[in-house]
Amino acid sequence: MKNPLKEKLKKGKAVTGTFVMIGHPDVTEWLSRVGFDWLLLDTEHSPTGYETLQRMMQAMNGSGCVPIVRPQWNDQVAIKRILDIGAYGVLIPWVNSREEAEKAVSYCKYPPAGVRGWGPRRAGMFDDSYFKTANDEVLITVQIETQEALDNLDEIMSVPGIDACYIGPWDLSVSLGIGVPPDWKAPKYVAAFDKVLEAAAKHNKPAGMFCVSDNIEWALKKGFKYNTVDADDFLLMRSARAVVEQVRKAAEKSGR
């Protein structure tokens, strides 16, 4: 196994992906070929099941774009199944303590480094070196989205095997008492982002966040290198609205 996304991050490069919430392989087939470094396939807030998830990753074959999956939870069985069907890594939600970070690592790694059971049905089907390389190549990212996680941030990031962290801005905003949508100028909110960047830098690990097109430049200037921009449903709706607006303007000009 060779993970080009993890290699780019180790070299300090900024990488860009997008969330995939629509459970269909056509979506990943198309989006994996427009220039994204990675796609974040979500199963925490979407109804996507394992069989569909596998087909979505198969549709990315040959694209050079890396499939990372967000499991429903920091759960040993869910993470095992996700990795076995071909994910190159996991972005694990709601990791709030060192103990939870250690569990996340153990679920992703084969013994003696972890407790992942052997049976990489699809992941190892055409890769004779999978067992020897998976522990090093699977990308393990923890999602920072609560005050508790901020309080334990240094301990979380110090756990061996945690490769990166990623901010969930909306949940973090709710946890900090700011609400939805976030107030990007609120001092304690800005301080939380700075704290994540400082901890990531201290432990020489990349930090990322969920962005929209309006704040990706802000994130990059701050130092976040492992970002997603928008999501498939956002992109679809924004493009559709733009077309509708264009047609209506054309109709007005033509008097129709």
Secondary structure, 3 states (H helix, E strand, C coil): CCCHHHHHHHCCCCEEEEEECCCCHHHHHHHCCCCCCEEEEECCCCCCCHHHHHHHHHCCCCCCCEEEEECCCCCHHHHHHHHHCCCCEEEECCCCCHHHHHHHHHHHCCCCCCCCCCCCCCCCCCCCCHHHHHHHHCEEEEEECCHHHHHCHHHHHCCCCCCEEEECHHHHHHHCCCCCCCCCCCHHHHHHHHHHHHHHHHCCCCEEEEECCCCHHHHHHHCCCEEEEEEHHHHHHHHHHHHHHHHHHHHHHHCC
